[in-house]
Amino acid sequence: MRPAFLRLLLLALLLAQPALAVSNPADMLPDAAQEERARALGREIRCMVCQNQSIEDSEVSLARDLRLIVRERITAGDSDGQIRAFLHARYGDFVLLKPPFAWSTAVLWATPVVALLGGLFFIMLARRRSAAAPAMPPPLTEEERRRLDAIDDTKDTTRA
């Protein structure tokens, strides 16, 4: 029974399709090419409420409004660049999932690189410290123990 269940589960996962936020047929464009263009463009636009999702993946009403704006602009004949520029002018850099590189966004672009380099630096520092740590000395031989005992015996007699 268990292998059959695992096969069924695997088949279900392989056949699963991502849920699209545009579920209302009235929101979709009648032309399939324009609708695909709107969806592709919507995957580049950030949901202002969810912040980690595109407007195509979000169910929030603001995301729906932005999807409708994108579709209206496509119907009006705007190019993808014009639509991005329109939304950018209205909402700023944050509306784009891939904001342009500028001095105002330099920290955003540099943070992953700085974090990676900092992590590598600390790993190298830790490895150097562990390599430079003194190793345990080898155990004393019988000859060394006899000499040490002899030294201890002489110290005890001088103190008395």
DOFILUM-772940 format. One record per residue (C-alpha): residue in three letters; x, y, z. Coordinates in Angstrom, 3 decimals, padded with zeros to 6 digits. Layout:
REM residues N
<rec><aa>Ala</aa><c1>X</c1><c2>Y</c2><c3>Z</c3></rec>
...
//
This chain:
REM residues 160
<rec><aa>Met</aa><c1>000.000</c1><c2>000.000</c2><c3>000.000</c3></rec>
<rec><aa>Arg</aa><c1>002.779</c1><c2>002.420</c2><c3>000.869</c3></rec>
<rec><aa>Pro</aa><c1>004.556</c1><c2>002.329</c2><c3>-002.542</c3></rec>
<rec><aa>Ala</aa><c1>001.232</c1><c2>002.921</c2><c3>-004.288</c3></rec>
<rec><aa>Phe</aa><c1>000.559</c1><c2>005.947</c2><c3>-002.101</c3></rec>
<rec><aa>Leu</aa><c1>004.021</c1><c2>007.366</c2><c3>-002.804</c3></rec>
<rec><aa>Arg</aa><c1>003.537</c1><c2>006.885</c2><c3>-006.551</c3></rec>
<rec><aa>Leu</aa><c1>000.167</c1><c2>008.616</c2><c3>-006.386</c3></rec>
<rec><aa>Leu</aa><c1>001.660</c1><c2>011.483</c2><c3>-004.396</c3></rec>
<rec><aa>Leu</aa><c1>004.528</c1><c2>011.835</c2><c3>-006.875</c3></rec>
<rec><aa>Leu</aa><c1>002.100</c1><c2>011.860</c2><c3>-009.795</c3></rec>
<rec><aa>Ala</aa><c1>-000.018</c1><c2>014.546</c2><c3>-008.097</c3></rec>
<rec><aa>Leu</aa><c1>003.064</c1><c2>016.713</c2><c3>-007.536</c3></rec>
<rec><aa>Leu</aa><c1>004.171</c1><c2>016.318</c2><c3>-011.152</c3></rec>
<rec><aa>Leu</aa><c1>000.738</c1><c2>017.283</c2><c3>-012.471</c3></rec>
<rec><aa>Ala</aa><c1>000.272</c1><c2>020.236</c2><c3>-010.126</c3></rec>
<rec><aa>Gln</aa><c1>000.038</c1><c2>023.596</c2><c3>-011.851</c3></rec>
<rec><aa>Pro</aa><c1>000.799</c1><c2>026.912</c2><c3>-010.154</c3></rec>
<rec><aa>Ala</aa><c1>-002.294</c1><c2>028.780</c2><c3>-009.078</c3></rec>
<rec><aa>Leu</aa><c1>-002.731</c1><c2>031.991</c2><c3>-010.996</c3></rec>
<rec><aa>Ala</aa><c1>-004.075</c1><c2>035.009</c2><c3>-009.186</c3></rec>
<rec><aa>Val</aa><c1>-006.020</c1><c2>036.147</c2><c3>-012.259</c3></rec>
<rec><aa>Ser</aa><c1>-008.996</c1><c2>033.869</c2><c3>-011.781</c3></rec>
<rec><aa>Asn</aa><c1>-011.766</c1><c2>036.212</c2><c3>-012.891</c3></rec>
<rec><aa>Pro</aa><c1>-012.315</c1><c2>035.791</c2><c3>-016.651</c3></rec>
<rec><aa>Ala</aa><c1>-013.526</c1><c2>039.399</c2><c3>-016.849</c3></rec>
<rec><aa>Asp</aa><c1>-010.029</c1><c2>040.555</c2><c3>-015.804</c3></rec>
<rec><aa>Met</aa><c1>-008.338</c1><c2>038.638</c2><c3>-018.614</c3></rec>
<rec><aa>Leu</aa><c1>-007.620</c1><c2>040.096</c2><c3>-022.008</c3></rec>
<rec><aa>Pro</aa><c1>-009.443</c1><c2>038.496</c2><c3>-024.958</c3></rec>
<rec><aa>Asp</aa><c1>-006.236</c1><c2>038.198</c2><c3>-027.002</c3></rec>
<rec><aa>Ala</aa><c1>-004.113</c1><c2>035.294</c2><c3>-025.719</c3></rec>
<rec><aa>Ala</aa><c1>-000.836</c1><c2>036.953</c2><c3>-026.777</c3></rec>
<rec><aa>Gln</aa><c1>-001.712</c1><c2>040.150</c2><c3>-024.929</c3></rec>
<rec><aa>Glu</aa><c1>-002.788</c1><c2>038.155</c2><c3>-021.861</c3></rec>
<rec><aa>Glu</aa><c1>000.523</c1><c2>036.271</c2><c3>-021.845</c3></rec>
<rec><aa>Arg</aa><c1>002.373</c1><c2>039.587</c2><c3>-022.203</c3></rec>
<rec><aa>Ala</aa><c1>000.378</c1><c2>041.012</c2><c3>-019.261</c3></rec>
<rec><aa>Arg</aa><c1>001.199</c1><c2>037.976</c2><c3>-017.127</c3></rec>
<rec><aa>Ala</aa><c1>004.894</c1><c2>038.158</c2><c3>-017.996</c3></rec>
<rec><aa>Leu</aa><c1>004.943</c1><c2>041.851</c2><c3>-017.143</c3></rec>
<rec><aa>Gly</aa><c1>002.955</c1><c2>041.193</c2><c3>-013.953</c3></rec>
<rec><aa>Arg</aa><c1>005.644</c1><c2>038.763</c2><c3>-012.785</c3></rec>
<rec><aa>Glu</aa><c1>008.112</c1><c2>041.687</c2><c3>-012.834</c3></rec>
<rec><aa>Ile</aa><c1>005.910</c1><c2>043.990</c2><c3>-010.728</c3></rec>
<rec><aa>Arg</aa><c1>005.989</c1><c2>043.707</c2><c3>-006.913</c3></rec>
<rec><aa>Cys</aa><c1>002.811</c1><c2>043.531</c2><c3>-004.872</c3></rec>
<rec><aa>Met</aa><c1>003.001</c1><c2>046.582</c2><c3>-002.618</c3></rec>
<rec><aa>Val</aa><c1>001.203</c1><c2>044.748</c2><c3>000.206</c3></rec>
<rec><aa>Cys</aa><c1>002.803</c1><c2>041.288</c2><c3>000.049</c3></rec>
<rec><aa>Gln</aa><c1>006.238</c1><c2>042.706</c2><c3>-000.884</c3></rec>
<rec><aa>Asn</aa><c1>007.756</c1><c2>039.328</c2><c3>-001.763</c3></rec>
<rec><aa>Gln</aa><c1>005.266</c1><c2>038.371</c2><c3>-004.437</c3></rec>
<rec><aa>Ser</aa><c1>004.573</c1><c2>039.592</c2><c3>-007.896</c3></rec>
<rec><aa>Ile</aa><c1>001.157</c1><c2>041.022</c2><c3>-008.680</c3></rec>
<rec><aa>Glu</aa><c1>000.454</c1><c2>037.866</c2><c3>-010.687</c3></rec>
<rec><aa>Asp</aa><c1>000.911</c1><c2>035.686</c2><c3>-007.583</c3></rec>
<rec><aa>Ser</aa><c1>-000.962</c1><c2>037.879</c2><c3>-005.105</c3></rec>
<rec><aa>Glu</aa><c1>-004.654</c1><c2>037.796</c2><c3>-004.238</c3></rec>
<rec><aa>Val</aa><c1>-004.640</c1><c2>041.253</c2><c3>-002.568</c3></rec>
<rec><aa>Ser</aa><c1>-007.010</c1><c2>043.864</c2><c3>-004.012</c3></rec>
<rec><aa>Leu</aa><c1>-004.153</c1><c2>046.312</c2><c3>-004.685</c3></rec>
<rec><aa>Ala</aa><c1>-002.405</c1><c2>043.639</c2><c3>-006.756</c3></rec>
<rec><aa>Arg</aa><c1>-005.636</c1><c2>043.118</c2><c3>-008.692</c3></rec>
<rec><aa>Asp</aa><c1>-005.818</c1><c2>046.874</c2><c3>-009.319</c3></rec>
<rec><aa>Leu</aa><c1>-002.225</c1><c2>046.861</c2><c3>-010.596</c3></rec>
<rec><aa>Arg</aa><c1>-003.001</c1><c2>043.872</c2><c3>-012.848</c3></rec>
<rec><aa>Leu</aa><c1>-005.945</c1><c2>045.800</c2><c3>-014.277</c3></rec>
<rec><aa>Ile</aa><c1>-003.732</c1><c2>048.872</c2><c3>-014.856</c3></rec>
<rec><aa>Val</aa><c1>-001.193</c1><c2>046.714</c2><c3>-016.702</c3></rec>
<rec><aa>Arg</aa><c1>-003.946</c1><c2>045.220</c2><c3>-018.865</c3></rec>
<rec><aa>Glu</aa><c1>-005.463</c1><c2>048.660</c2><c3>-019.574</c3></rec>
<rec><aa>Arg</aa><c1>-002.069</c1><c2>049.995</c2><c3>-020.657</c3></rec>
<rec><aa>Ile</aa><c1>-001.503</c1><c2>046.976</c2><c3>-022.917</c3></rec>
<rec><aa>Thr</aa><c1>-004.919</c1><c2>047.484</c2><c3>-024.479</c3></rec>
<rec><aa>Ala</aa><c1>-004.059</c1><c2>051.174</c2><c3>-024.975</c3></rec>
<rec><aa>Gly</aa><c1>-000.996</c1><c2>050.091</c2><c3>-026.996</c3></rec>
<rec><aa>Asp</aa><c1>001.791</c1><c2>050.923</c2><c3>-024.528</c3></rec>
<rec><aa>Ser</aa><c1>005.040</c1><c2>048.985</c2><c3>-024.746</c3></rec>
<rec><aa>Asp</aa><c1>006.375</c1><c2>046.990</c2><c3>-021.809</c3></rec>
<rec><aa>Gly</aa><c1>008.943</c1><c2>049.712</c2><c3>-021.137</c3></rec>
<rec><aa>Gln</aa><c1>006.265</c1><c2>052.399</c2><c3>-021.104</c3></rec>
<rec><aa>Ile</aa><c1>004.152</c1><c2>050.373</c2><c3>-018.661</c3></rec>
<rec><aa>Arg</aa><c1>007.152</c1><c2>049.802</c2><c3>-016.360</c3></rec>
<rec><aa>Ala</aa><c1>008.004</c1><c2>053.515</c2><c3>-016.563</c3></rec>
<rec><aa>Phe</aa><c1>004.397</c1><c2>054.454</c2><c3>-015.744</c3></rec>
<rec><aa>Leu</aa><c1>004.316</c1><c2>052.204</c2><c3>-012.667</c3></rec>
<rec><aa>His</aa><c1>007.838</c1><c2>053.276</c2><c3>-011.650</c3></rec>
<rec><aa>Ala</aa><c1>006.870</c1><c2>056.956</c2><c3>-011.842</c3></rec>
<rec><aa>Arg</aa><c1>003.774</c1><c2>056.281</c2><c3>-009.781</c3></rec>
<rec><aa>Tyr</aa><c1>005.185</c1><c2>053.916</c2><c3>-007.121</c3></rec>
<rec><aa>Gly</aa><c1>008.975</c1><c2>054.301</c2><c3>-007.231</c3></rec>
<rec><aa>Asp</aa><c1>011.762</c1><c2>051.706</c2><c3>-007.372</c3></rec>
<rec><aa>Phe</aa><c1>010.010</c1><c2>049.439</c2><c3>-004.902</c3></rec>
<rec><aa>Val</aa><c1>007.306</c1><c2>048.418</c2><c3>-007.386</c3></rec>
<rec><aa>Leu</aa><c1>009.863</c1><c2>046.624</c2><c3>-009.567</c3></rec>
<rec><aa>Leu</aa><c1>010.982</c1><c2>043.173</c2><c3>-008.429</c3></rec>
<rec><aa>Lys</aa><c1>014.333</c1><c2>043.903</c2><c3>-010.114</c3></rec>
<rec><aa>Pro</aa><c1>014.955</c1><c2>047.588</c2><c3>-009.409</c3></rec>
<rec><aa>Pro</aa><c1>017.456</c1><c2>049.446</c2><c3>-011.604</c3></rec>
<rec><aa>Phe</aa><c1>020.959</c1><c2>049.980</c2><c3>-010.256</c3></rec>
<rec><aa>Ala</aa><c1>021.333</c1><c2>053.523</c2><c3>-008.937</c3></rec>
<rec><aa>Trp</aa><c1>023.067</c1><c2>055.136</c2><c3>-005.964</c3></rec>
<rec><aa>Ser</aa><c1>019.786</c1><c2>055.018</c2><c3>-004.079</c3></rec>
<rec><aa>Thr</aa><c1>019.576</c1><c2>051.235</c2><c3>-004.597</c3></rec>
<rec><aa>Ala</aa><c1>023.301</c1><c2>050.460</c2><c3>-004.238</c3></rec>
<rec><aa>Val</aa><c1>022.857</c1><c2>049.080</c2><c3>-000.725</c3></rec>
<rec><aa>Leu</aa><c1>020.116</c1><c2>046.766</c2><c3>-001.980</c3></rec>
<rec><aa>Trp</aa><c1>022.375</c1><c2>045.390</c2><c3>-004.724</c3></rec>
<rec><aa>Ala</aa><c1>025.555</c1><c2>045.281</c2><c3>-002.618</c3></rec>
<rec><aa>Thr</aa><c1>024.163</c1><c2>043.607</c2><c3>000.513</c3></rec>
<rec><aa>Pro</aa><c1>024.273</c1><c2>040.002</c2><c3>-000.813</c3></rec>
<rec><aa>Val</aa><c1>027.837</c1><c2>040.454</c2><c3>-002.092</c3></rec>
<rec><aa>Val</aa><c1>029.022</c1><c2>042.027</c2><c3>001.178</c3></rec>
<rec><aa>Ala</aa><c1>027.326</c1><c2>039.286</c2><c3>003.210</c3></rec>
<rec><aa>Leu</aa><c1>028.940</c1><c2>036.567</c2><c3>001.086</c3></rec>
<rec><aa>Leu</aa><c1>032.404</c1><c2>038.129</c2><c3>001.299</c3></rec>
<rec><aa>Gly</aa><c1>032.006</c1><c2>038.692</c2><c3>005.040</c3></rec>
<rec><aa>Gly</aa><c1>031.016</c1><c2>035.065</c2><c3>005.550</c3></rec>
<rec><aa>Leu</aa><c1>034.004</c1><c2>033.850</c2><c3>003.535</c3></rec>
<rec><aa>Phe</aa><c1>036.294</c1><c2>036.131</c2><c3>005.538</c3></rec>
<rec><aa>Phe</aa><c1>035.051</c1><c2>034.730</c2><c3>008.855</c3></rec>
<rec><aa>Ile</aa><c1>035.358</c1><c2>031.151</c2><c3>007.604</c3></rec>
<rec><aa>Met</aa><c1>038.965</c1><c2>031.774</c2><c3>006.541</c3></rec>
<rec><aa>Leu</aa><c1>039.707</c1><c2>033.486</c2><c3>009.868</c3></rec>
<rec><aa>Ala</aa><c1>038.265</c1><c2>030.550</c2><c3>011.817</c3></rec>
<rec><aa>Arg</aa><c1>040.267</c1><c2>028.048</c2><c3>009.764</c3></rec>
<rec><aa>Arg</aa><c1>043.486</c1><c2>029.991</c2><c3>010.334</c3></rec>
<rec><aa>Arg</aa><c1>042.869</c1><c2>030.146</c2><c3>014.064</c3></rec>
<rec><aa>Ser</aa><c1>042.199</c1><c2>026.417</c2><c3>014.252</c3></rec>
<rec><aa>Ala</aa><c1>045.337</c1><c2>025.680</c2><c3>012.199</c3></rec>
<rec><aa>Ala</aa><c1>047.427</c1><c2>028.012</c2><c3>014.380</c3></rec>
<rec><aa>Ala</aa><c1>046.160</c1><c2>026.524</c2><c3>017.645</c3></rec>
<rec><aa>Pro</aa><c1>048.933</c1><c2>024.673</c2><c3>019.459</c3></rec>
<rec><aa>Ala</aa><c1>048.763</c1><c2>020.938</c2><c3>019.202</c3></rec>
<rec><aa>Met</aa><c1>048.864</c1><c2>018.784</c2><c3>022.321</c3></rec>
<rec><aa>Pro</aa><c1>052.415</c1><c2>017.739</c2><c3>023.139</c3></rec>
<rec><aa>Pro</aa><c1>053.190</c1><c2>014.046</c2><c3>022.877</c3></rec>
<rec><aa>Pro</aa><c1>053.038</c1><c2>012.062</c2><c3>026.135</c3></rec>
<rec><aa>Leu</aa><c1>056.189</c1><c2>011.806</c2><c3>028.246</c3></rec>
<rec><aa>Thr</aa><c1>058.501</c1><c2>008.877</c2><c3>027.705</c3></rec>
<rec><aa>Glu</aa><c1>059.619</c1><c2>006.692</c2><c3>030.620</c3></rec>
<rec><aa>Glu</aa><c1>063.028</c1><c2>008.385</c2><c3>030.676</c3></rec>
<rec><aa>Glu</aa><c1>061.402</c1><c2>011.850</c2><c3>030.869</c3></rec>
<rec><aa>Arg</aa><c1>059.114</c1><c2>010.739</c2><c3>033.694</c3></rec>
<rec><aa>Arg</aa><c1>062.056</c1><c2>009.414</c2><c3>035.748</c3></rec>
<rec><aa>Arg</aa><c1>063.926</c1><c2>012.690</c2><c3>035.270</c3></rec>
<rec><aa>Leu</aa><c1>060.829</c1><c2>014.696</c2><c3>036.235</c3></rec>
<rec><aa>Asp</aa><c1>060.337</c1><c2>012.564</c2><c3>039.349</c3></rec>
<rec><aa>Ala</aa><c1>063.985</c1><c2>013.082</c2><c3>040.243</c3></rec>
<rec><aa>Ile</aa><c1>063.579</c1><c2>016.865</c2><c3>039.916</c3></rec>
<rec><aa>Asp</aa><c1>060.430</c1><c2>016.789</c2><c3>042.065</c3></rec>
<rec><aa>Asp</aa><c1>062.248</c1><c2>014.736</c2><c3>044.727</c3></rec>
<rec><aa>Thr</aa><c1>065.097</c1><c2>017.257</c2><c3>044.910</c3></rec>
<rec><aa>Lys</aa><c1>062.669</c1><c2>020.145</c2><c3>045.285</c3></rec>
<rec><aa>Asp</aa><c1>060.883</c1><c2>018.395</c2><c3>048.130</c3></rec>
<rec><aa>Thr</aa><c1>064.129</c1><c2>017.814</c2><c3>050.054</c3></rec>
<rec><aa>Thr</aa><c1>065.281</c1><c2>021.448</c2><c3>049.636</c3></rec>
<rec><aa>Arg</aa><c1>062.010</c1><c2>022.818</c2><c3>051.012</c3></rec>
<rec><aa>Ala</aa><c1>062.101</c1><c2>020.745</c2><c3>054.123</c3></rec>
//
